[in-house]
Each structure stands twice: as structure tokens, then as C-alpha cells.
Amino acid sequence: MKRVLLISVLVLVTAGIGYTFFYLYAKSQKDPIVYETQKSSYESIVNKTVATGSIKPREEVDIKPQVSGIIQALYVEAGESVSEGDQIARIKVIPDMISLNNAENRLEIARLNVENANQDFARQEKLYEQKVISISEFQNARLRYENARQELRTAEDNLKIVKEGTAKSGKTSLTIVRSTVEGMILDVPIKVGNQVIESNNFNDGTTVATVANMGDMIFEGLIDESEVGKLNEGMNLIITIGAIEDQNFTASLEYISPKGTEQNGAIQFQIRARVTLDKDFFIRAGYSANADIVLSSRDSVLSIKESLLQFDGPQPYVEVETSSQQFERRDLELGLSDGITVEILSGITEEDNIKVWNRN
């Protein structure tokens, strides 16, 4: 009885040990790896770069006053269209004391000169009538009298300009600020009652209004130094404006800066392109925009996803399925890439199944 019990125990222990080894062996075996495959296809590939910038008028003209003073009236506001010579504002002149004093002194001297010239002319006229002097002496006296009278008129105009900004004749008025170009008023940075300074050799003067031709708009932006060498004047750009959804505008590249500037640690070059406007959309000055610049393109070429590529040093290759889950290496010659899809010049055909090597 003891012998039978001992044999039973040994059988059970042996069976337990065997099952344990079998379980551990079975658990250590992994499922076979099954690789997915993809085929090449014919796609259109576009290699482009993006420049960020804004839309602005080609020329913005700041209108400056010709006299200093206080804004007495404004005749325009932002958004209105003006023609060359249209009135923008009127200025009340606050005369400079030194200039006013000089003008008054000049006027007084001119009056004295007229009185003196008038007396001399009257005396010479009597002598001429008595045949005492020649006609040339008489004409010289009359000329001095006329010059003195002209100087008096000039002094009177000068005093009126200093005091009021307007000549006595009324033909010249420096107090009226007029537009020097035709266009749209973009900004009127001053208000009635503001003091303004005239434009002169020592001061730019106060800007009364900014005028621009909104029919001639440009895109102005920056592009990285790694891309600027691929650009040429005359290239077409696709402009996307953030404020105008689902609408693209075309532009023609007309300027590439010869000098770069550092922006956030990278060298950027300024570019400028003439924008073709659409009459259905009003483009405001200062809109932020992006410009897509097509560097090169290929239509309907054999291509694959770049994620399928493997590299042996500089040599790109893929693994092509020869039989069920059996693969062989194929070296490739690549063409244009847009960062996602790459053109295949040689190495595989459209029928080949390509191993997706970076996924299980």
C-alpha cells in the first residue's frame, strides 16, 4: 500500500514538473511578426515654402502742415477717398513773437521807403517837366518808387502770413492742409484742438493724415535664408489672408532683399510681391497674410510615403515582398519630395508591395 502511494506521489510530482516546463516554454514563444505592406502610386508632388507677412499699400503718404498752430477744423475721416488738392484740415496760426516782430518792423521800413521814394519821384517829375533832367533820371526815380511800393505789398503779405497763415491777396493760404496725392484716408491721428508742428529742415512735422492708393496693394513678408536662394523675381505666389476665409489671391514676386536681418535667432530676408486684387473683396491695409511659394512641382509621378524609406548611409532603399512575409532590399533613386511624399525615379514598380518597417 505504501509502495502504491509512493509511486502515485512521484507520478504527480513528475507531471507537475513537466507541466510547469511546458507552460514556461509556451509562454516564452512570441507570436510571429506580420508586416503590413503598401503599394506605390502616381501622385502630384508640390514643393513649396511659406512666407509670413502682411498686406499693405505700396505707398503711404503722410500729409504734413506747412505752418505750426492748432487744428481748427477737420474735413475728412478715415475711410474716405480724396483727390489731389482736397482740403483735409484748417489750422489756426499761433504766431511766433520773433517772426511777428520782424514782420512788423519790415512793414514799417517798407512804408518809410515808399514815402521817401514818393517824394523823390514827385520832385524828379517836376524837374523832368521843366526839362532840367533827362528821361533816364526820371525813369530811375519812377522805378525806385514802384519797387518801394512792391516791397510794401510784400511786407504786408508777409505780416498777414505770420499772423494768420494767409496772404493778403487770398490766393495763398498755408492754414489749409491739402492732400498731395489721390487715394483713401487710412488714418487721421489728430483731433480738433491738437497742436501741430510744420514740416521743415529740422523737424518732420506732425502727421495730419495718412493717404494711400488702395488699388495698388503688395504683400510684404519674410522668408528664411535656407529658402531664399530658390526664389526668383517673377515667381507666382498664393496669398492667404487670415481675415478673409476660403479665398486665395495671386501675387507676383517683384523684390527680394539683398540683405538679411536676424529674427529670433534666424536670418530672414524681406520679400515683396504685387497682389492681384479681386473686386468682390475689399482688402484693408495691415491684414496679416501667408504666401505659398511653389519652388518646384511634378504631376502624376510614381511616389511613395517617405515613412517607408530606410537608409544605408546616404543610400535610400525599401524592402519589397517576394513571397508571403518574405522581403528583399531594393535600392531607390529619389526625385522631388514635399516632406510627406517622395518621387521614385527607379528601383520599384507600381505592383510591388513595400514593407511598412516602422510599425508592428
C-alpha positions as CSV (number, residue, x, y, z in Angstrom):
1,M,0.0,0.0,0.0
2,K,2.8,2.4,0.9
3,R,4.6,1.5,-2.3
4,V,1.5,2.3,-4.4
5,L,1.1,5.6,-2.6
6,L,4.8,6.5,-3.1
7,I,4.5,5.7,-6.9
8,S,1.4,7.9,-7.1
9,V,3.1,10.8,-5.4
10,L,6.1,10.5,-7.8
11,V,3.9,10.4,-10.8
12,L,2.0,13.5,-9.7
13,V,5.3,15.4,-8.9
14,T,6.8,14.4,-12.3
15,A,3.6,15.5,-14.1
16,G,3.6,18.8,-12.2
17,I,7.2,19.5,-13.2
18,G,6.5,18.6,-16.8
19,Y,3.5,20.9,-17.0
20,T,5.5,23.7,-15.4
21,F,8.2,23.4,-18.1
22,F,5.7,23.2,-20.9
23,Y,3.8,26.3,-19.6
24,L,7.0,28.3,-19.3
25,Y,8.2,27.2,-22.8
26,A,4.8,28.1,-24.3
27,K,4.7,31.4,-22.6
28,S,8.2,32.3,-23.9
29,Q,7.2,31.9,-27.5
30,K,6.1,35.1,-29.2
31,D,3.6,35.4,-32.0
32,P,5.2,35.7,-35.4
33,I,5.5,39.3,-36.7
34,V,3.3,40.1,-39.6
35,Y,4.4,43.2,-41.5
36,E,1.9,45.4,-43.3
37,T,2.7,46.4,-46.9
38,Q,1.8,49.4,-49.1
39,K,2.0,50.0,-52.8
40,S,3.4,52.9,-54.7
41,S,1.0,55.2,-56.6
42,Y,1.0,58.1,-59.0
43,E,0.7,61.4,-57.2
44,S,1.3,65.1,-57.9
45,I,4.0,66.5,-55.7
46,V,4.5,70.2,-55.0
47,N,7.5,71.5,-53.1
48,K,6.7,74.9,-51.6
49,T,7.8,77.3,-48.9
50,V,5.7,79.7,-46.8
51,A,6.5,83.3,-46.1
52,T,4.6,85.2,-43.3
53,G,3.9,88.9,-43.6
54,S,1.1,91.4,-44.2
55,I,-0.8,93.2,-46.9
56,K,-0.2,96.9,-47.3
57,P,-0.5,99.7,-49.9
58,R,2.6,100.2,-52.0
59,E,2.8,103.9,-51.0
60,E,1.5,105.5,-47.8
61,V,1.8,109.3,-47.8
62,D,1.9,111.3,-44.6
63,I,0.3,114.7,-45.0
64,K,2.1,117.4,-43.0
65,P,1.2,121.0,-42.3
66,Q,3.2,124.0,-43.7
67,V,2.6,126.1,-40.6
68,S,2.5,125.5,-36.9
69,G,-0.6,126.1,-35.0
70,I,-3.8,124.5,-33.6
71,I,-6.2,122.3,-35.6
72,Q,-9.3,124.4,-36.1
73,A,-11.3,122.0,-38.3
74,L,-11.1,118.6,-39.9
75,Y,-12.8,117.9,-43.2
76,V,-12.1,114.1,-43.6
77,E,-12.1,110.9,-41.6
78,A,-10.5,107.5,-42.1
79,G,-12.0,105.5,-44.9
80,E,-12.9,108.5,-47.2
81,S,-11.5,108.9,-50.6
82,V,-9.7,112.1,-51.6
83,S,-8.3,113.7,-54.7
84,E,-5.1,115.6,-55.0
85,G,-5.7,119.1,-53.6
86,D,-8.7,118.3,-51.5
87,Q,-8.9,120.0,-48.1
88,I,-8.1,117.9,-45.1
89,A,-7.9,120.3,-42.2
90,R,-7.7,124.0,-41.3
91,I,-5.1,125.4,-38.9
92,K,-5.3,128.4,-36.6
93,V,-1.9,130.1,-36.6
94,I,-0.3,131.0,-33.3
95,P,2.4,133.5,-34.5
96,D,5.9,133.3,-33.2
97,M,6.8,136.5,-31.4
98,I,10.2,136.9,-33.0
99,S,8.8,136.3,-36.5
100,L,5.9,138.7,-35.8
101,N,8.2,141.4,-34.6
102,N,10.5,141.1,-37.6
103,A,7.5,141.2,-40.0
104,E,6.1,144.3,-38.3
105,N,9.5,146.0,-38.5
106,R,9.8,145.1,-42.2
107,L,6.4,146.6,-42.9
108,E,7.3,149.9,-41.1
109,I,10.5,150.2,-43.0
110,A,8.7,149.5,-46.3
111,R,6.2,152.3,-45.5
112,L,9.1,154.8,-44.8
113,N,10.8,153.7,-48.1
114,V,7.5,154.3,-50.0
115,E,7.1,157.8,-48.6
116,N,10.7,158.7,-49.4
117,A,10.5,157.2,-52.9
118,N,7.2,159.0,-53.5
119,Q,8.7,162.4,-52.5
120,D,11.8,161.8,-54.7
121,F,9.6,160.7,-57.6
122,A,7.4,163.8,-57.3
123,R,10.5,166.1,-57.2
124,Q,12.0,164.3,-60.3
125,E,8.8,164.5,-62.2
126,K,8.6,168.4,-61.8
127,L,12.3,168.7,-62.9
128,Y,11.6,166.5,-65.9
129,E,8.6,168.6,-66.9
130,Q,10.8,171.6,-66.7
131,K,13.4,169.9,-69.0
132,V,16.0,170.1,-66.2
133,I,16.8,166.3,-66.0
134,S,16.9,163.7,-68.7
135,I,14.3,161.0,-69.2
136,S,16.6,158.3,-67.8
137,E,16.9,160.0,-64.5
138,F,13.2,160.4,-64.4
139,Q,12.6,156.7,-65.2
140,N,15.1,155.7,-62.4
141,A,13.1,157.7,-59.9
142,R,9.9,156.1,-61.0
143,L,11.4,152.6,-60.8
144,R,12.6,153.2,-57.2
145,Y,9.1,154.4,-56.3
146,E,7.5,151.3,-57.9
147,N,10.0,149.0,-56.2
148,A,9.2,150.6,-52.8
149,R,5.5,150.1,-53.4
150,Q,6.0,146.4,-54.3
151,E,8.2,145.9,-51.2
152,L,5.4,147.4,-49.1
153,R,2.8,145.0,-50.6
154,T,5.2,142.1,-49.9
155,A,5.8,143.2,-46.3
156,E,2.0,143.4,-45.8
157,D,1.5,139.9,-47.1
158,N,4.4,138.6,-45.0
159,L,2.9,140.1,-41.9
160,K,-0.5,138.6,-42.7
161,I,1.0,135.2,-43.3
162,V,2.9,135.3,-40.0
163,K,-0.3,136.3,-38.1
164,E,-2.9,134.3,-40.0
165,G,-1.2,132.0,-42.4
166,T,-2.9,133.6,-45.4
167,A,-1.6,136.2,-47.8
168,K,-3.4,139.5,-48.2
169,S,-4.4,138.6,-51.8
170,G,-6.1,135.5,-50.5
171,K,-4.6,133.3,-53.3
172,T,-2.1,131.7,-50.8
173,S,-3.4,130.0,-47.6
174,L,-0.9,127.9,-45.6
175,T,-3.6,127.3,-43.0
176,I,-5.4,124.9,-45.2
177,V,-3.8,121.4,-45.2
178,R,-4.5,119.7,-48.6
179,S,-3.9,116.2,-49.9
180,T,-0.9,115.8,-52.0
181,V,-2.0,112.6,-53.7
182,E,-5.2,110.8,-54.7
183,G,-6.3,107.8,-52.5
184,M,-8.0,106.8,-49.4
185,I,-7.6,108.3,-45.9
186,L,-6.1,105.5,-43.8
187,D,-5.7,107.4,-40.6
188,V,-6.3,110.8,-39.0
189,P,-4.1,110.7,-35.9
190,I,-5.0,114.2,-34.7
191,K,-8.2,115.9,-33.4
192,V,-9.6,119.4,-33.4
193,G,-7.7,121.4,-30.8
194,N,-4.4,119.5,-31.2
195,Q,-1.3,121.5,-31.7
196,V,0.7,120.7,-34.8
197,I,4.2,121.5,-36.0
198,E,5.1,122.4,-39.5
199,S,7.5,120.3,-41.6
200,N,10.9,121.9,-42.0
201,N,14.6,121.1,-42.3
202,F,14.9,120.3,-38.6
203,N,11.5,118.6,-37.9
204,D,9.4,116.0,-39.8
205,G,6.3,117.8,-38.6
206,T,3.1,116.5,-37.3
207,T,1.2,114.0,-39.4
208,V,-2.3,115.3,-40.1
209,A,-3.5,112.3,-42.2
210,T,-2.1,109.3,-44.0
211,V,-3.3,108.7,-47.6
212,A,-2.7,105.6,-49.7
213,N,-3.8,104.2,-53.1
214,M,-5.8,101.1,-52.1
215,G,-5.9,99.9,-55.7
216,D,-2.1,99.1,-55.6
217,M,-1.5,96.6,-52.8
218,I,1.6,94.5,-52.0
219,F,2.4,91.5,-49.8
220,E,5.5,92.2,-47.7
221,G,6.9,89.4,-45.7
222,L,10.0,87.4,-44.5
223,I,11.5,84.2,-45.7
224,D,14.2,82.0,-44.2
225,E,17.7,82.1,-45.5
226,S,17.5,78.3,-46.4
227,E,14.8,79.1,-48.9
228,V,15.7,82.5,-50.3
229,G,18.2,81.0,-52.8
230,K,15.4,79.1,-54.5
231,L,13.4,82.3,-55.3
232,N,13.4,84.4,-58.4
233,E,11.7,87.6,-59.3
234,G,8.5,87.0,-61.2
235,M,7.6,83.8,-59.4
236,N,3.9,83.3,-58.6
237,L,2.6,83.4,-55.0
238,I,-0.6,82.2,-53.5
239,I,-1.7,84.7,-50.8
240,T,-3.9,83.5,-47.9
241,I,-5.4,86.3,-45.7
242,G,-6.5,85.3,-42.2
243,A,-9.4,87.8,-42.2
244,I,-10.8,86.5,-45.5
245,E,-11.7,82.8,-45.2
246,D,-11.8,80.4,-48.1
247,Q,-10.3,82.8,-50.5
248,N,-6.9,82.9,-52.1
249,F,-5.2,85.8,-54.0
250,T,-2.4,85.6,-56.5
251,A,0.7,87.7,-56.4
252,S,3.9,88.2,-58.4
253,L,7.2,88.3,-56.6
254,E,8.9,91.6,-57.5
255,Y,11.6,92.2,-54.9
256,I,14.0,90.1,-52.8
257,S,16.1,91.9,-50.2
258,P,19.9,91.6,-50.8
259,K,20.5,91.8,-47.0
260,G,19.1,89.6,-44.3
261,T,18.1,90.5,-40.8
262,E,18.2,88.4,-37.6
263,Q,14.7,87.4,-36.3
264,N,14.5,85.2,-33.2
265,G,18.0,83.8,-33.9
266,A,17.4,83.1,-37.6
267,I,18.4,85.1,-40.7
268,Q,15.3,86.3,-42.6
269,F,15.1,88.1,-45.9
270,Q,12.4,90.6,-46.9
271,I,10.3,89.9,-50.0
272,R,7.7,92.0,-51.7
273,A,5.0,90.9,-54.2
274,R,2.3,92.7,-56.2
275,V,-1.1,91.4,-55.2
276,T,-3.8,90.9,-57.9
277,L,-7.0,92.3,-56.3
278,D,-10.5,90.8,-56.5
279,K,-13.3,93.4,-56.9
280,D,-15.6,91.3,-54.7
281,F,-13.3,91.7,-51.7
282,F,-12.0,94.8,-50.0
283,I,-8.5,94.3,-48.6
284,R,-7.7,96.5,-45.7
285,A,-4.2,97.8,-45.0
286,G,-2.4,95.7,-42.4
287,Y,-4.1,92.4,-42.9
288,S,-1.8,89.5,-41.8
289,A,-1.2,87.0,-44.6
290,N,0.8,84.0,-45.6
291,A,2.3,83.5,-49.1
292,D,2.8,80.0,-50.5
293,I,5.6,80.0,-53.0
294,V,5.8,77.0,-55.3
295,L,9.5,76.1,-55.7
296,S,9.0,73.0,-57.9
297,S,6.3,70.5,-58.8
298,R,5.7,67.1,-60.5
299,D,2.4,65.9,-62.0
300,S,1.4,62.3,-61.8
301,V,4.7,60.7,-60.9
302,L,5.4,57.3,-59.2
303,S,5.7,58.0,-55.5
304,I,5.6,56.5,-52.0
305,K,5.3,57.8,-48.5
306,E,8.6,59.0,-47.0
307,S,7.9,56.9,-43.9
308,L,8.5,53.7,-46.0
309,L,12.1,54.7,-46.7
310,Q,15.1,53.1,-45.0
311,F,18.7,54.3,-45.3
312,D,22.0,52.6,-45.5
313,G,24.2,55.7,-45.1
314,P,23.2,58.0,-47.9
315,Q,21.6,55.2,-49.9
316,P,17.8,55.1,-49.6
317,Y,16.1,51.7,-50.0
318,V,12.8,49.8,-49.3
319,E,12.1,46.2,-48.6
320,V,9.8,44.6,-51.2
321,E,7.7,41.4,-50.6
322,T,8.8,38.5,-52.7
323,S,6.6,35.9,-51.1
324,S,4.4,35.7,-48.0
325,Q,6.2,37.8,-45.4
326,Q,9.5,37.4,-47.2
327,F,11.2,40.6,-48.3
328,E,14.2,41.7,-50.2
329,R,16.1,45.0,-50.4
330,R,15.6,47.4,-53.3
331,D,17.8,50.4,-53.7
332,L,16.0,53.6,-54.9
333,E,16.7,56.7,-56.8
334,L,14.6,59.5,-55.4
335,G,13.3,62.7,-57.0
336,L,11.2,65.6,-55.6
337,S,9.8,65.5,-52.1
338,D,7.2,67.6,-50.3
339,G,8.2,66.2,-46.9
340,I,5.4,63.6,-46.9
341,T,5.5,62.0,-50.3
342,V,8.7,61.4,-52.4
343,E,9.1,60.8,-56.1
344,I,10.6,57.4,-57.2
345,L,12.8,57.6,-60.2
346,S,13.9,54.0,-60.2
347,G,14.1,50.9,-58.0
348,I,10.5,49.7,-57.7
349,T,7.3,49.4,-59.8
350,E,3.7,50.1,-59.1
351,E,2.9,46.4,-58.5
352,D,5.5,46.0,-55.7
353,N,4.3,45.5,-52.1
354,I,6.6,47.6,-49.8
355,K,7.2,46.7,-46.2
356,V,6.0,49.1,-43.6
357,W,9.1,48.7,-41.5
358,N,8.5,51.1,-38.6
359,R,5.2,49.5,-37.4
360,N,4.4,46.1,-36.0
